[in-house]
Amino acid sequence: MKYMLLIYGNEEQWSSVDPDLMAEVIRETDSLNQALFDSGELVGGYGVADQADAKVVRVRDGAPAVTDGPYAEAKEYLGSFTIVDCDSLERALEIGAQNPASRYWGVEVKALLHEADVG
């Protein structure tokens, strides 16, 4: 089963972390990702662009309308996500707890229910 592990935060939270500690968080995350890759559980991990660059597209009357967003008033926003393929929710939660972000910002774990049929 595939699970998405999401890390939320904001610029104030991330910039308040000592740069040496942030470098250690990144090293630990890289190490965890390598272990998950080696075990065959890592599908992928991605950091996302700054929230200020996010856009939302909605189609109205057949024409696309692009706005900034999605949540200008949100205090926290998606900073990165990882997709793992593992045997159970318990294992996905274990992986989430191993992520160093769980000590500072938290890691949301969601099951992925459907995959696109592109074949």
Buried (B, 14 or more C-beta within 10 A) or exposed (E): EBBBBBBBBBEEBEEEBEEEEBEEBEEBBEEBBEEBEEEEBBBEBEEBEEBEEBEEEEEEEEEEEEEEEEEEEEEBBBBBBBBBBBEEEEBBBEBBEBBBBBEBBBBEBEEEEEEEEEE
